[in-house]
Amino acid sequence: MVGLEGFTGFSIYDGDGSIYIIGGKLLGIIKSYKSLNLLASTTLGLHGHGAGNSYACYTHFSFLAGVGIEWFVLDNLSLSAEAGFKFETGNGITSFSTDVNTIPSISVKFYL
C-alpha cells in the first residue's frame, strides 16, 4: 500500500557544465482495483547545475506533490502516469508550478 523510491542522475553538457539530481519519493495507493492503482506521491529532491559557458553554479531544493494512475500490464510490470505541483527554492529563487511535466509524467516499473 506504500512504496519508497530513491533516484539519482546526472548529465554532462559540452561547454555548459553538468546537471545532477538526487532524491526520494513516497507513494501511497489511494484506491486499488484488479490491475489498476490510483496513487498519491510526495517527492523531495536536490538538484544543481555546474558552471559552464551559459550558466553559473547553483543548487535547488524541490518538493513535489502529485497524483497518478498505475496499470499493471503483467503481475510485476506496470505503466504509470503522474501530474502534480512543484515547489522549488535555492540560489535566491523560489517558484511554485502546476505544470504536468514538473514530475516524471510517464514511467515503466518492474517489481521484483
N, C-alpha and C positions, 0 to 999 in steps of 0.2 A: 504493500500500500504506500510505502515511502521509499524513495531512492535518493542516492547521493552520487553525483558525478564530479570528477575533477578534470581540469583541462589545462593545457599549456600549448604554446605555439610561438613561432617567430617567422619573420620574413626578412630577407636581405634585398635591399634595392641598390642598384648601381648609382652611386653618387648622391642618393637621398637618405642615407642612413639605414637603420633597421627598425623593425617593429617587434615588440614582444608582448605576450599576454599570459597571465596565469590566474586561475580562479577555481571556483567551485559552484555547484548547482544543487539545490534541494528540490526534489519533485514529489508531489503528492497526488494520489488518484482521487478525484472528486466523485466520479461515478464510473463503475466498471460494468461492461457488457461482455458477451462471449468472446469477441475478438477485437474489442474497441474500448479504449480508456479515454476519459476526459480528465485532463491534468491541470494542476496549478504549479507554478515554479517560482523560485527566487534564485537569483544568481548574484554572486559577488565576484568582482574581477579587478585586477590591477594590470594596466597596460601602459606602454610607453613607446616613445619614438626616439631613436638615437640621432645625433647631429648629422646633417648632410648638407647638400648644396641649397635645398629649399626649406629645410626645417631646422628648428632649434631642438635641443633635448627637452623632453617633458615626460611626466608620469601622471596618469589619471587613475582615479578610483571610480568604479562603476557599480551601481546597484540596479538590478533589473527584476521586474515582477511581470509574470505573464500567465497566460492560459493556453492550452493546446489540446490536440487530439492525437492519439496514437492507435494505429491499426496494425494488428498482428497478421502478417502475411503467412507466417509459419508459427509454430509454438514458441520459437526463440528468436524470431526475426520480425522487426516492426518498422513501419514508416511513420514519422510524426511531423507535425507542423505546429508552430507556436507563434503567438503575437503578444506584444506587451508594451510596457512602459520602461523607460530608462532614465536614471538619474546619474549624472557624471560630474565629478569635481576634481580639480587639481590644476596646478600651474596657473592660478589666478582665474580659472574659468569654471563656471557652474552652469550646467544645462539640464533641461528636462525634455524628453522627447517621447512621442507616442507612435513613431514610425514603426511599421511592421518589421522592418529589417534591423531593428535595434538588438534583437536577439536572434540566434540561429533559427531561421524560419522553417527549414526542412532538414530532417536528419534520418539516417538509417541506423538502427540499433540492433546489435546481436547480443543476446543474453546467454551466458554460459550455464 
